[in-house]
Amino acid sequence: MIKWGEPHGAVLRGEADRILGRRAVLEGLASGVLVQPWRGVVVHAADVLDVATRAQAALLAVGQPAALSGATSLALHGITAVSGGDIHIAVPSSRRIRSKPGMVVHSVDFDPLDTLELDGLPVFSLDRALADFLCAGHRRTAFAALDEAMRGLVPDHRRTLRDNVRDRIDDRRDRRGIHRALMLLDLATGLAESPPESMLRLVVVEAGFPIPEAQHEITTIEGRTLYVLDLAWPSLRIALEYDGYASHEERAARDTERDMRMVGRGWITIRATAADLRDPTRLLNDLRAAFALRAKGRHA
């Protein structure tokens, strides 16, 4: 394996020539051992899918000052809801740098206090990256990213993160997407156990259903927890559960038994899968039928 000193395996072409020799670099590029994601930058082909490697390559390609932003910043903060696709990088508006295939350049002024260093890479702070992505990123992905960032935080820290993101949104010069971002910010709970659960919550709210309670506990008379429902409307005794593909295959029989026990307690349980996130028609129809049944029972 050809090695050099940079922490994430990306170097300027001139530096690669100096370390390995120009002929070795040309041979590496010809054989596919080395690749140039962007002109003037070289990485090992084995590392080209690594977000940190491509992020470092993008920084080298555009030069300083610059900072990783948007989905890239969130991914480097450990947010799994975002994909590791195009590298998003912010540069001051005074710099005239165009986006390139695989690299989205955002011309935006930012303060050094907006950034921090993660594993040697300059990235936007979590609250700044979330605010930007809530305004301009893919709606469901942005909501899932915010929910994931809140997950596991104690209530005070969750509230602080929400307040910091709200301040960042309020401070934006670009007012596009502000209303959407604030709506998503208010809807997030940090209680979802996975990004698809967060997306499911958004799907049903956008379809016009009342906001469901996340992680609703079903307990015994003695107060012992029996089940924890992903989403629920307790007053109507309607539950909505997300089944990931692997867990669904392994737990189908157990889930069916559980749903029957919930029927005995007066609950309707509706189950959703990844396919329902792509096309929620079936899911929303089942939910409407459940709500209609409850409304009919109330007026009987």
Steps between C-alpha positions, in 0.01 A plus 500: 500500500632843404494730802554863579466713807160668459251369761220410258701391197453799270793710375566763239634356175828686539547357849430149371762549229749616763435204732464219247662638187311619194537169319358299791201735523434469126520121526268503802245710312527284189452177697212638707684475831483880521219729385448874466153586634569859392778655300822537695406261784595133533352230725526123526222334303422280801418814703303696244162407652604611848328828589796638694739421213282670241441791739872551542546476123235768446668732750832454321335560163342833596762622750447714806296668635230234477299274729300182453130574522151356461462124472877449500542685828213301654649170382834592659313585821381138499146555367409182310173634354693689231666328208868523421442611142615836366743694716355833614749775565451865592730778378474878563296684238814693401646178357377408152502122508253289305350167594644193332362148448488346847573831676236763581654840577291741707595865475415633846669721754570336834680586819787286635276443803260314268761228452691246702756233422399134486785254446702769330219623273332843528123446522200711587386460860212258550242771565608701193499193276157392625353847448629517142383148418154555651459800270650362181549124526267216412199544729471149647874450525542835676232413754652157564843660543366743760318224686818289498710790631257534792488129574657395827530854634363579844203740483705809588760428231226420248336832576833680467568345159150595383550859621841525333364372169208743524743789556701390197184491289395845619846639415499376139527770236345267246137481616403219264381189683469676837133409554564137410804480726314636803213257445740206488684630805178513703396150385825326598509309828832315501310187605496309171724194502596527132489749210212310331289541816561874484404508132185301576397758760543776244305310234189461716508858627538639148205283394284691749486258794536626857856499633563151643671427829847345456610194700168458681515242780239230555512391862343243730270596786807491723679749273740254338581581138365243255559669166639826365319620189692693234214743442157510659179694545420377854158662529390308189702189577663501158863392471741537208808276497795512260640164391852509361557226241733283709307533823171437321625173351625380837211620715193460279341225710574678826363829368180331387451352847570838657249672270233249604572572865465869426161430340398348833591831660290689246783617276528509119859446387611606152842394378716689251809398303762675290272454199236712673750785535554491124126484429285561810165450321421164665616616841298822491188318382531255791544788742197682362295183537614462862417863582161465329427188704582680823285799398211268419535329838487834680177595326333160530 
